[in-house]
Every structure is written in C-alpha cells, then in structure tokens.
Amino acid sequence: MTTNGRPFPKQTYTRPAGLVRRLGAMMYDFLIIVAIWMLLGFARLPFLAEGVDAMNDHAGPGFQSVLFLVTFGFFTFFWRRTGQTLGMQAWRIRIQNSDGRPISLTQSLIRFFCGAFSLSCLGLGHFWMLFSRSKKAWPDSLSESEVVYVPSDKEIARLNTTDADKAVTAEPADKENRKQGKKKN
C-alpha cells in the first residue's frame, strides 16, 4: 500500500489498542452516524411527493446510496486526516500504517468494507484480535494498517519522569558496583 503524508506525532509512546477501547470508539461513532442519518432523513422530508406518509415511506436506492456515501465519507475523512474519528479521539486510539503515516484511500475503502463484514459476523472480525499473535482484527490485517493507543501528554510526561528516575537510580548502583569491583582487585 502506498503511504502519503507526514508521520503522526508521539510514535514512540504508542502501543496496540485493546478491544475495549475499540468497541467504545465504535459505539461513540455509531451514535454520531445515527445522528447524521437522522439529519439526512429530515432534510429529505420536503422532497417527498405530496400525500406520501413519511413514517411508512420506504427509502429508495438513491437515498440509501447517499447514506452509504456520507457514512464512508465520514470515516475516510477522519482516518486520512488525523487517523481518528470523533469516537477514536475520545478513546485515545488512532488508525495508521506501521510506519506511523495516515492510511490511503484504498486502505480506507478496504477497512470500511471489512469492518462492516466483521460486524455482520457478530463482531467475530473484531474479537479475532484476542486470538491473533499480532493483536490485529480483520480490518487491520486486510487493510495493512494498525490501531494504536495514543497516550495523553500527562501520561507521556509521567513515562518520561519514570524513565529519568530509573536512569538516576541505576547510576548510583552502577557506581557502587564499580567501587566494590575495584576493592576486590
């Protein structure tokens, strides 16, 4: 797959995202998508023929195609721009290539259809990550992308201070060991 764009920041601190975070982000995004669909349905009302009962009207293939394109556009826009939909931002996860760059349009398309297929299989494609050595779900594997957890700035600062503390405490121990080694010789 081709990679475009510059790498996302904070690559050093990312790690594979867990299933709970992924499912949480999916629920957030589902609610947003339903709200968008409702708005599109309301926007469609003035264009219905007179005498048509809007509650019993079966939307034709044109309206369903619009719903599909808007849904695909929503995910593709966010995945390619920031690697995060609104739900993913809330759960601090991001979709990216293994080199830390945004996914391509082709990868977005594959990921979108594979994600829908995974959900239609009662979520098996997403639960697959629990049994996979690489911890990747079907959409990750087939689109050659990965979903990573992105820690907050506070978590990164805490990790940096912990690493600095380990380095400081390791130095005196190393000096003490060297002194004891010299005394024995």
N, C-alpha and C positions, 0 to 999 in steps of 0.2 A: 504494500500500500504506500502511496505517496504521502509525505508529511509536509505540511505547509506551516508557516507562521513561526513565531519565536517560542521557545520553551516557556512553560508556565513557571512561576516563581515557587520557591520553597520545595524544590525537588528533593533536597537532602533529607527532609523530615517526613516525607510521605511514606505510607505503608498500605498494603492492600486493605480495602474497605470490607467490613464484615457484613453478614447477611441482614442483621437487624437494621443497620444504617441504610442499606439499600432499600429494604422494604419500607422504612419510614419515609425516605425520599420519594419512593413510588406513590405512597399514599398522599403526600403533600401535592405532588404533581397531578395525581388523579383528580383531586379536588379542584385544582386550577383549571384543568382541561374541561371538567364538567361545567364550571362557571363560564368558560369561553363558549362551549357548545350551547349553553342556555342563552347567552347573549346573541349568538348567531340565530338561534331559533326565534327569539323576539324580533330581531332585525328582519326576519323573513316574513313575519305576520302581515305587514302592509301589502305584500306582493301576492298574497293568496287570492284566488278568484272569489268573487262575491258568492255568498251562500255556502262556502266551504266551512265545515266545522273544524277549527284549528286543533281541537283536542283529539279528534279522530282522523285527522289528515295523515296519510302515510307519506313520508318524505320520499321523493323520487331519487333516482340515482344521481342527479345533478347536485342536490343538497347534500347527500351523503358523500359525494366526492369533495365538496367544499369542506365538510367536516374532517375528512381524511387529510386533505392538503393543509388545512390550518393546524391540525394536530402534528403532522410531520414537520411542518414549518416551525412550530413552537420548539420542538425538541432539537431540530437541526440548528436553528439559530443559536440557541444557548450552548449546545455541545460544541459547535465550531468556534463560537466567540470566546467563551470563558471556560468551557468544559463543564459548566454547572448549570442545571436548570434551577428554578427558584427553590424547589424542594431539596435539591442536592446542596444548595448553599446553606440551607437551614441545618442539614445533617453533616455538613463539612466534608462532602465527598466530591470527587471530580473524575470525569472521563478524560483519558489522554492516551496517547501512544506510549509505547515502552520507553521512548526517548524523551518523554515529557512534553511533547508538542500536541497541539489540537488535532482531533481526528478529521479526516477528509469527508467530503460529501458522500463518497461511495461507502465509507465506513459508517456514516450516519444512517444511510439507507439500509445497509445490512443489519446494523444494530437495531434499528426501528422494527424491521420485519421479524428478526429473530427474537426480539423482546416480546413482541405480540404473540409469536408462536409459543414461546416459553410460558407465557401466562395462560394461553389456551390449553396447554398441557397441565393445567392445575398448578402452575408455578414450578414444575419439575426442572425446567431450564435454569431457574434461579437457585433452587435448592441444590442443584448439581455442584455448586461451588463447595458445599460441605464435604463432598467426597472426592473432589479433584485435588491432585497434588499441587497444581499451580494456583488453586483457590480462585479459579475463573468460572463464571457462569457461561451458558451457551452464547449469549450475545457478545461477551468479552472474547471468547475463543474464535468465533466465526468472523468477527469484525477486526480481529487482531488489535484489540485495544485493552485497556485495563481501567478499573475503577479503584481509585486510591482515596485514603483518608488524608485530609489536609488539616494538620493541627493549627490551632489559633496562635496568634502572636504570643499570648501569655504562656501557652504550652511550650512553644519554641524557646522562649526566654528561660523557662524552668528547666528545659532539657539542656540548654547551654550552661546554666549555672551548675546543674548536676554534673555535667561533663567537666567543667572547670574545677569543681570541688574534688572530683575523682583524681584529676591530674595533680592538684595540690597535695592531696593526701598520699598519692603514690610517690611523689618526690621525696618526702622525708623518709618513707620506708625504704626507698632505694638507697638513699644516702646512708641510712643506718646499716643496711646490709653490706654496703661497700666498706664502711668503717670496721664492721665485725670481720669481714673477709681480710682486711689488711692486718688486723690484730692477730689473726690466726697464722698468717705467713710470717 
